[in-house]
Amino acid sequence: MNKFLLLVLILFFCKNEKKIFSFLTVNEKYTKEIDVIQDKSQKYNSLFKKNPDFIATSFDYPVGKPNAKGYYDAQKFKENNHLGNDWNGLGGGNTDHGDSIYAIANGYVSFAKDIEGGWGKVIRIIHKYKRKYYESIYAHCNSIGVKEADFVKKGALIATIGNANGMYLAHLHLEIRDNIYMDIGRGYAKNTSGYLDPSKFINKN
């Protein structure tokens, strides 16, 4: 190789080493994320193919089933950048502490655990509906009545309303997502991509 060309290549690499490394790192991370999505997609396709009775056919409200009787939405979707609905009993305060929480549709429990902090006890359920996947998230629970890898039917008792281990007045934070591959998030964000208005979605479906 021409010595001058070799020198130019060495200088270029030295000057752009950080950029090249950054590109490779980002590309590797992106590739891993794609692999995870493909693995999860194949997993859910297989699960629902083997368990077709748990494919969702419609949706109900998670409290006061089927239509949230006795409850109100204290903080609506997009209000103060809120990514879900906050369901409270009509009595206010902690009067709904320990009330029943129901699965909004048939589905598969992908997560059921106390993650502490502002989320408390959380349940995540994957729903296959009209050939698409959706996720419902139930947060701040007082108790959890299902475990990861359970299948549930619409209206099944899955948890009770809590206060995230005393962080708030008792209520249920409900999210519905049409991107099932996101992490838990923060519950608030200006960017609502991947999130649906829970009440509108339930009323429509």
Summary of the structure (lengths in Angstrom):
residues: 205
radius of gyration: 22.1
end to end distance: 67.1
largest distance: 82.9
contacts: 618
relative contact order: 0.17
helix: 32%
strand: 30%
